[in-house]
Amino acid sequence: MESATAVLFPGESEGYVQSLETYPLKEIGSARWFRQHEYIEKLNMQAILNATASQDEFVKEHLISYSKIPTLIYEMISVEIWKHKVFPILCQLQDFNPKSTFPIYMVIHHEATIINLLETVLFHKESCEAAEEAVLDLLDYCLRKVTCLAAQTVTGETPTQDKLTQSDHSDTATLQDLQEQSTALEFDVSLKALSILRYITDHIDSLTLSTLTRMLNTHNLPCVLVQLVEHCPWSRRTKGQLEKYMDGKWYQVPKVDQLKMTKLDGQVWICLLNLLLRPECQQKYDFNDFNKGQLLKLRGFLTEVLIDQLPNLGELQRFLSHLSVTDPAPPKRDLILEQIPEIMDNILKENSSKWKAIAKYQVKQAFDPCDEDLQQHARRLAQTYNLDVMESLIPEKPKCGFCGSEASKRCSRCQGEWYCCRECQVKHWQKHKKACELMAETVSKLQGDLKIEA
């Protein structure tokens, strides 16, 4: 990685990590909170750069050394609660008409930034161990997201639009637009939560017994995963054409690739392998009639084509064949004392019956900034989201926004969408037009405000 594309040097990363702290829910949106948001954005980008370039992952090392992974988990859950308890009240306040909704969108996006950073660092066993007792809170958070994802898929509520980024947000967006953007972002957050669950199951042997018990019995994660395999929320058909969600976008899948396993498919199957084939999991899981019936549904999806792509699934196929003709022994009940997650309960208790007061306080103190404050925000964001750095974050060559093939041409107006050929760009224009105009308008406005050259 060249220094020109580095977001942070190791010394800067250490300073940023050292300064991370938890904030009361009331302080979300404050100047200090926004400053920390910028720090986490930069740490996230640098962590991705290090991981994709297979270089020294100093962001991860700093987070472990200074015991800040529990802090990130706390902040992520805090924003999750804010979105459910405070944000709806903000949207209903009749006298709240902010000049710009961008500060609120930054708060909504904060959750996605943190889970993206956690997804990058929790690939490593030592990071999961460094989460300490907060791993239970992280587990419950991820299970809430994945369970809602499975439920929405069954009811047909899966979002139909691509992931929104901070550059897609319009300065003139209404609060109703923000609610729709929050829903769209929730889908991507849920998929990140699925990846983190996979990493947690990878490192079961180094986690507490309570973690395993909550996954298998309290939340029955294996049956939730069966629902994801059965309904596959990252796959859909539009006008007879199969589309799959990859890297934040829906892509049309060529016929030759329709049976190809995606990264998200792989995450689910690896989770199932970890939970069903390990002896310690088999001893703890309750293979009652309902659970057994759900798990046996998987046999219909374990085709030769799938097993060829992930050979370990052959072992799962044999396990399910054996399960169909046997009744496993009842689970061992040797757990007397069980750890429970505390972060969410503590935040809810601390702010119970204060949600409306918090919303009104934040309207006055944080979410109705003056023009000068907005310009300062814009300057800092322009420095954070450098185009060269953003392109370095792409783990592979860009894909065509229409057909999903490798792309080499970029939309000359917004610079945000890629295409493999002129024909695909023309076909995609009706869908891309609104976002293109919005992004071009936003860039033009920023350039005017900051008096920077294009």
C-alpha positions as CSV (number, residue, x, y, z in Angstrom):
1,M,0.0,0.0,0.0
2,E,1.4,3.4,-1.0
3,S,1.5,6.2,1.5
4,A,-0.6,8.3,-0.9
5,T,-3.6,6.0,-0.3
6,A,-3.1,5.6,3.5
7,V,-5.8,7.1,5.7
8,L,-3.8,6.9,8.9
9,F,-0.2,6.2,10.0
10,P,0.3,3.8,12.9
11,G,0.9,6.6,15.4
12,E,-2.3,8.4,14.3
13,S,-4.3,5.2,14.5
14,E,-3.0,4.6,18.1
15,G,-4.0,8.1,19.1
16,Y,-7.5,7.7,17.6
17,V,-8.0,4.3,19.3
18,Q,-6.8,5.5,22.6
19,S,-9.3,8.4,22.6
20,L,-12.4,6.2,21.9
21,E,-14.9,6.4,24.7
22,T,-18.6,5.6,25.3
23,Y,-21.1,8.4,25.2
24,P,-24.5,8.8,27.0
25,L,-27.4,8.4,24.6
26,K,-28.2,12.1,25.1
27,E,-24.8,13.1,23.7
28,I,-25.3,11.4,20.4
29,G,-24.9,14.1,17.7
30,S,-22.8,16.4,19.9
31,A,-19.6,18.0,18.5
32,R,-17.4,15.5,20.5
33,W,-19.5,12.6,19.3
34,F,-19.2,13.7,15.7
35,R,-15.4,14.0,16.1
36,Q,-15.3,10.4,17.4
37,H,-17.5,9.4,14.4
38,E,-14.8,10.8,12.1
39,Y,-12.1,8.9,14.0
40,I,-14.0,5.6,13.6
41,E,-14.6,6.3,9.9
42,K,-10.9,6.7,9.3
43,L,-10.0,3.7,11.5
44,N,-12.6,1.6,9.5
45,M,-11.1,2.7,6.1
46,Q,-7.5,2.0,7.3
47,A,-8.5,-1.4,8.7
48,I,-10.0,-2.4,5.3
49,L,-6.9,-1.1,3.5
50,N,-4.6,-3.1,5.7
51,A,-6.7,-6.3,5.5
52,T,-7.1,-6.2,1.7
53,A,-3.4,-5.5,1.1
54,S,-2.4,-8.3,3.6
55,Q,-0.3,-5.9,5.5
56,D,0.3,-5.2,9.2
57,E,-3.2,-4.7,10.7
58,F,-2.2,-2.1,13.2
59,V,-5.7,-0.8,13.7
60,K,-6.8,-4.3,14.9
61,E,-3.7,-4.5,17.2
62,H,-4.4,-1.1,18.7
63,L,-8.1,-2.0,19.3
64,I,-6.9,-5.1,21.1
65,S,-4.1,-3.5,23.1
66,Y,-6.3,-0.7,24.4
67,S,-9.3,-2.9,25.0
68,K,-11.5,-0.8,22.8
69,I,-13.5,-3.5,21.0
70,P,-16.1,-3.5,23.9
71,T,-16.3,0.3,23.5
72,L,-17.2,-0.1,19.8
73,I,-19.8,-2.7,20.6
74,Y,-21.3,-0.3,23.2
75,E,-21.5,2.6,20.7
76,M,-23.0,0.4,18.0
77,I,-25.8,-0.8,20.4
78,S,-26.3,2.8,21.6
79,V,-27.0,4.0,18.1
80,E,-29.3,1.0,17.5
81,I,-31.4,2.0,20.5
82,W,-31.3,5.6,19.3
83,K,-32.7,4.6,15.9
84,H,-35.6,2.7,17.6
85,K,-36.4,5.0,20.4
86,V,-35.4,8.6,19.6
87,F,-35.3,8.8,15.8
88,P,-39.1,8.1,15.4
89,I,-39.9,10.9,17.9
90,L,-37.7,13.3,15.9
91,C,-39.6,12.5,12.8
92,Q,-42.9,13.3,14.5
93,L,-42.0,16.6,16.0
94,Q,-44.1,19.2,14.2
95,D,-41.8,22.1,14.9
96,F,-38.6,20.4,13.7
97,N,-37.6,21.5,10.2
98,P,-33.8,21.4,10.0
99,K,-31.9,23.2,7.3
100,S,-30.0,20.0,6.6
101,T,-30.8,16.4,7.6
102,F,-27.2,15.4,7.0
103,P,-26.2,15.4,10.7
104,I,-29.0,12.9,11.5
105,Y,-28.0,10.7,8.6
106,M,-24.5,10.6,10.0
107,V,-25.9,9.2,13.2
108,I,-27.9,6.6,11.3
109,H,-24.8,5.7,9.2
110,H,-22.6,5.4,12.4
111,E,-24.0,1.9,13.2
112,A,-23.0,0.7,9.7
113,T,-19.5,2.2,10.1
114,I,-18.9,0.4,13.4
115,I,-20.2,-3.0,12.3
116,N,-18.0,-2.7,9.1
117,L,-15.0,-2.1,11.3
118,L,-15.9,-5.0,13.6
119,E,-16.4,-7.3,10.6
120,T,-12.9,-6.6,9.5
121,V,-11.1,-7.1,12.8
122,L,-13.3,-10.0,14.3
123,F,-12.0,-12.3,11.5
124,H,-9.1,-12.9,13.9
125,K,-9.5,-15.1,17.0
126,E,-7.6,-12.6,19.3
127,S,-10.2,-9.9,18.4
128,C,-13.1,-12.1,19.5
129,E,-11.3,-12.9,22.7
130,A,-10.6,-9.1,23.3
131,A,-14.3,-8.5,23.2
132,E,-14.4,-10.1,26.6
133,E,-17.9,-10.1,28.2
134,A,-19.2,-7.8,25.5
135,V,-19.1,-10.7,23.1
136,L,-22.5,-11.7,24.6
137,D,-23.9,-8.2,23.7
138,L,-22.4,-8.5,20.2
139,L,-23.9,-11.9,19.8
140,D,-27.4,-10.8,20.8
141,Y,-27.1,-7.7,18.6
142,C,-26.1,-9.9,15.5
143,L,-28.9,-12.3,16.3
144,R,-31.5,-9.5,16.5
145,K,-30.4,-8.3,13.0
146,V,-30.3,-11.8,11.4
147,T,-33.6,-12.9,12.9
148,C,-35.3,-9.7,11.6
149,L,-33.7,-10.3,8.2
150,A,-35.1,-13.9,8.1
151,A,-38.5,-12.7,9.2
152,Q,-38.6,-9.9,6.6
153,T,-37.7,-12.4,3.9
154,V,-40.5,-14.7,4.8
155,T,-43.0,-11.7,4.6
156,G,-41.5,-10.4,1.4
157,E,-40.1,-7.1,2.9
158,T,-36.5,-7.4,1.7
159,P,-35.3,-4.0,0.4
160,T,-35.2,-3.6,-3.4
161,Q,-32.7,-0.7,-3.7
162,D,-28.9,-0.7,-3.5
163,K,-27.0,0.2,-0.4
164,L,-26.9,4.0,0.3
165,T,-23.6,5.6,1.2
166,Q,-22.9,9.0,2.8
167,S,-22.3,10.5,-0.7
168,D,-25.8,9.4,-1.8
169,H,-27.5,11.5,0.8
170,S,-29.0,14.7,-0.3
171,D,-28.7,17.8,1.8
172,T,-32.4,18.5,1.1
173,A,-33.6,15.1,2.0
174,T,-36.7,15.1,4.3
175,L,-37.1,13.2,7.5
176,Q,-39.3,10.7,5.6
177,D,-36.5,10.2,3.2
178,L,-34.2,9.5,6.1
179,Q,-36.5,6.8,7.4
180,E,-36.5,5.1,4.0
181,Q,-32.7,5.4,3.9
182,S,-32.4,4.0,7.4
183,T,-34.5,0.9,6.3
184,A,-32.3,0.4,3.3
185,L,-29.1,0.7,5.4
186,E,-30.5,-1.8,7.9
187,F,-30.4,-4.6,5.2
188,D,-26.7,-4.1,4.7
189,V,-26.0,-3.9,8.5
190,S,-27.9,-7.3,8.9
191,L,-25.6,-8.9,6.3
192,K,-22.6,-7.6,8.1
193,A,-24.0,-9.1,11.3
194,L,-24.3,-12.5,9.6
195,S,-20.6,-12.3,8.8
196,I,-19.7,-11.5,12.4
197,L,-21.8,-14.5,13.6
198,R,-19.8,-16.7,11.3
199,Y,-16.5,-15.4,12.9
200,I,-17.9,-16.0,16.4
201,T,-18.8,-19.6,15.5
202,D,-15.3,-20.0,14.0
203,H,-13.8,-19.2,17.4
204,I,-16.3,-21.1,19.7
205,D,-13.5,-23.0,21.4
206,S,-12.0,-19.8,22.8
207,L,-15.3,-18.2,24.0
208,T,-17.3,-18.8,27.2
209,L,-19.8,-21.5,27.7
210,S,-22.6,-18.9,28.0
211,T,-21.9,-17.7,24.4
212,L,-22.4,-21.2,23.1
213,T,-25.5,-21.7,25.2
214,R,-27.1,-18.5,24.0
215,M,-26.4,-19.3,20.3
216,L,-27.8,-22.8,20.4
217,N,-30.6,-22.8,23.0
218,T,-31.6,-19.2,23.9
219,H,-31.8,-18.0,20.3
220,N,-31.8,-21.3,18.4
221,L,-29.4,-20.0,15.8
222,P,-29.3,-23.2,13.7
223,C,-33.0,-22.9,12.9
224,V,-32.6,-19.2,12.0
225,L,-29.9,-20.1,9.6
226,V,-32.2,-22.7,8.0
227,Q,-34.7,-19.9,7.3
228,L,-31.9,-17.9,5.6
229,V,-30.9,-20.9,3.4
230,E,-34.6,-21.5,2.6
231,H,-35.5,-18.0,1.6
232,C,-32.1,-16.4,0.7
233,P,-32.7,-12.7,1.3
234,W,-29.7,-11.7,-0.9
235,S,-31.3,-13.3,-4.0
236,R,-34.4,-12.3,-5.9
237,R,-36.1,-12.4,-9.3
238,T,-36.9,-9.3,-11.2
239,K,-38.9,-9.7,-14.4
240,G,-37.8,-13.3,-14.6
241,Q,-34.1,-12.4,-14.2
242,L,-32.1,-13.7,-11.2
243,E,-30.4,-10.9,-9.2
244,K,-28.0,-11.3,-6.2
245,Y,-26.8,-8.7,-3.7
246,M,-23.0,-8.4,-3.7
247,D,-20.8,-5.6,-2.4
248,G,-23.8,-3.3,-1.6
249,K,-25.5,-3.7,-5.0
250,W,-28.1,-5.9,-6.7
251,Y,-26.6,-7.5,-9.8
252,Q,-28.1,-9.5,-12.6
253,V,-26.6,-13.0,-12.6
254,P,-25.7,-14.6,-15.9
255,K,-27.2,-18.1,-16.4
256,V,-23.8,-19.7,-16.2
257,D,-23.2,-18.3,-12.7
258,Q,-26.7,-18.9,-11.2
259,L,-25.6,-21.9,-9.2
260,K,-22.4,-20.3,-8.0
261,M,-22.2,-19.9,-4.3
262,T,-21.9,-16.2,-3.1
263,K,-19.9,-15.1,-0.1
264,L,-23.1,-14.7,1.9
265,D,-24.3,-18.2,1.0
266,G,-20.9,-19.4,2.2
267,Q,-21.2,-17.6,5.5
268,V,-24.4,-19.3,6.3
269,W,-23.2,-22.8,5.4
270,I,-19.9,-22.3,7.4
271,C,-22.0,-21.2,10.4
272,L,-24.1,-24.4,10.1
273,L,-20.9,-26.5,9.8
274,N,-19.5,-24.9,12.9
275,L,-22.7,-25.3,15.0
276,L,-23.8,-28.8,13.9
277,L,-20.6,-30.8,13.4
278,R,-18.5,-29.8,16.5
279,P,-18.9,-32.3,19.3
280,E,-19.3,-29.6,22.0
281,C,-22.2,-28.1,20.0
282,Q,-23.9,-31.5,19.4
283,Q,-23.8,-32.1,23.2
284,K,-25.5,-28.8,23.9
285,Y,-28.1,-28.5,21.2
286,D,-31.6,-29.8,21.7
287,F,-32.4,-32.0,18.7
288,N,-36.2,-32.1,19.5
289,D,-38.7,-32.9,16.8
290,F,-39.2,-29.3,15.7
291,N,-35.5,-28.5,15.5
292,K,-34.8,-31.8,13.8
293,G,-37.5,-31.2,11.2
294,Q,-36.1,-27.8,10.4
295,L,-32.5,-29.0,10.1
296,L,-33.6,-31.8,7.7
297,K,-34.8,-29.2,5.3
298,L,-31.2,-28.5,4.5
299,R,-30.9,-31.8,2.7
300,G,-32.8,-30.5,-0.3
301,F,-30.2,-27.7,-0.8
302,L,-27.1,-29.9,-0.5
303,T,-26.7,-30.6,-4.2
304,E,-23.6,-32.0,-5.9
305,V,-22.9,-28.6,-7.4
306,L,-23.0,-26.9,-4.0
307,I,-20.8,-29.6,-2.3
308,D,-18.3,-29.3,-5.2
309,Q,-17.9,-25.6,-4.2
310,L,-17.6,-26.2,-0.5
311,P,-16.5,-29.9,0.0
312,N,-16.9,-29.8,3.8
313,L,-20.7,-29.8,3.1
314,G,-20.4,-33.5,2.3
315,E,-19.8,-34.1,6.0
316,L,-22.9,-32.1,6.9
317,Q,-24.9,-34.1,4.3
318,R,-23.8,-37.4,6.0
319,F,-24.6,-35.9,9.5
320,L,-28.1,-35.0,8.3
321,S,-28.7,-38.5,6.8
322,H,-27.7,-40.0,10.1
323,L,-29.9,-37.5,12.0
324,S,-32.9,-38.5,9.9
325,V,-32.9,-42.1,11.2
326,T,-31.7,-41.5,14.8
327,D,-32.8,-39.7,17.9
328,P,-29.7,-37.9,19.4
329,A,-29.3,-37.9,23.2
330,P,-30.9,-35.0,25.1
331,P,-28.6,-32.0,25.6
332,K,-26.4,-31.8,28.7
333,R,-27.8,-29.4,31.3
334,D,-24.7,-28.8,33.4
335,L,-24.8,-25.0,33.3
336,I,-25.7,-23.5,36.7
337,L,-24.6,-19.9,36.4
338,E,-25.0,-18.1,33.1
339,Q,-23.6,-14.8,32.0
340,I,-26.1,-12.4,30.4
341,P,-25.6,-9.4,28.1
342,E,-25.8,-6.1,30.0
343,I,-25.1,-3.2,27.6
344,M,-28.6,-2.9,26.0
345,D,-30.4,-3.4,29.3
346,N,-28.3,-0.8,31.0
347,I,-28.9,1.8,28.3
348,L,-32.6,1.2,28.3
349,K,-32.9,1.4,32.0
350,E,-30.8,4.6,32.2
351,N,-33.0,6.3,29.6
352,S,-36.4,4.8,30.3
353,S,-39.2,7.4,29.9
354,K,-36.7,10.0,28.7
355,W,-36.9,9.4,25.0
356,K,-39.0,12.5,24.1
357,A,-36.8,14.7,26.3
358,I,-33.7,13.4,24.6
359,A,-35.2,14.0,21.2
360,K,-36.1,17.6,22.1
361,Y,-32.6,18.2,23.6
362,Q,-30.9,16.9,20.5
363,V,-33.0,19.1,18.2
364,K,-31.8,22.2,20.0
365,Q,-28.2,21.1,20.6
366,A,-27.2,18.9,17.7
367,F,-29.6,18.5,14.7
368,D,-30.3,22.0,13.7
369,P,-26.8,23.4,13.0
370,C,-26.1,26.8,11.5
371,D,-24.5,27.3,8.1
372,E,-21.0,27.7,9.5
373,D,-21.3,24.4,11.4
374,L,-22.5,22.6,8.2
375,Q,-19.5,24.0,6.3
376,Q,-17.1,22.7,8.9
377,H,-18.8,19.3,8.7
378,A,-18.4,19.4,4.9
379,R,-14.7,20.3,5.1
380,R,-13.9,17.4,7.5
381,L,-15.9,14.9,5.3
382,A,-14.1,16.1,2.2
383,Q,-10.8,15.3,3.9
384,T,-12.0,11.9,5.2
385,Y,-13.6,10.7,2.0
386,N,-10.7,11.2,-0.4
387,L,-11.5,9.6,-3.8
388,D,-8.1,7.9,-4.1
389,V,-8.6,6.3,-0.7
390,M,-12.1,5.2,-1.5
391,E,-11.0,3.5,-4.6
392,S,-8.3,1.7,-2.6
393,L,-11.0,0.2,-0.4
394,I,-12.5,-1.7,-3.3
395,P,-11.2,-5.3,-2.7
396,E,-11.5,-6.2,-6.3
397,K,-11.9,-4.6,-9.7
398,P,-15.2,-2.6,-10.0
399,K,-18.3,-4.3,-11.4
400,C,-20.7,-3.1,-14.0
401,G,-23.7,-1.4,-12.4
402,F,-26.0,-3.1,-14.9
403,C,-24.7,-6.7,-15.6
404,G,-22.2,-7.2,-12.8
405,S,-19.3,-8.0,-15.1
406,E,-15.8,-6.5,-14.6
407,A,-16.0,-2.8,-15.4
408,S,-13.4,-0.3,-16.7
409,K,-15.5,2.8,-17.5
410,R,-16.9,5.2,-15.0
411,C,-19.9,7.6,-15.2
412,S,-18.2,10.9,-16.2
413,R,-20.8,13.0,-14.4
414,C,-21.0,11.6,-10.9
415,Q,-17.9,9.4,-10.9
416,G,-19.7,6.9,-8.7
417,E,-21.0,4.2,-11.0
418,W,-19.0,1.8,-13.2
419,Y,-19.9,0.1,-16.5
420,C,-18.3,-2.5,-18.7
421,C,-19.5,-0.9,-22.0
422,R,-21.6,1.9,-23.4
423,E,-24.6,-0.4,-24.0
424,C,-24.9,-1.3,-20.3
425,Q,-24.6,2.4,-19.3
426,V,-27.5,3.3,-21.6
427,K,-29.7,0.5,-20.3
428,H,-29.0,1.4,-16.7
429,W,-29.6,5.2,-17.2
430,Q,-33.2,5.3,-16.1
431,K,-32.3,3.6,-12.8
432,H,-29.1,5.6,-12.3
433,K,-30.3,9.0,-13.4
434,K,-31.8,10.2,-10.1
435,A,-28.7,9.1,-8.0
436,C,-26.4,10.5,-10.7
437,E,-28.0,13.9,-10.6
438,L,-28.1,13.9,-6.8
439,M,-24.4,13.0,-6.4
440,A,-23.4,15.6,-9.1
441,E,-25.5,18.3,-7.4
442,T,-24.0,17.4,-4.0
443,V,-20.4,17.5,-5.2
444,S,-21.1,20.8,-7.0
445,K,-22.5,22.3,-3.8
446,L,-19.6,21.1,-1.7
447,Q,-17.1,22.6,-4.2
448,G,-18.9,25.9,-4.1
449,D,-19.1,26.0,-0.3
450,L,-15.4,25.0,0.1
451,K,-14.1,26.8,-2.9
452,I,-12.1,23.8,-4.0
453,E,-11.3,22.9,-7.6
454,A,-12.9,19.9,-9.3
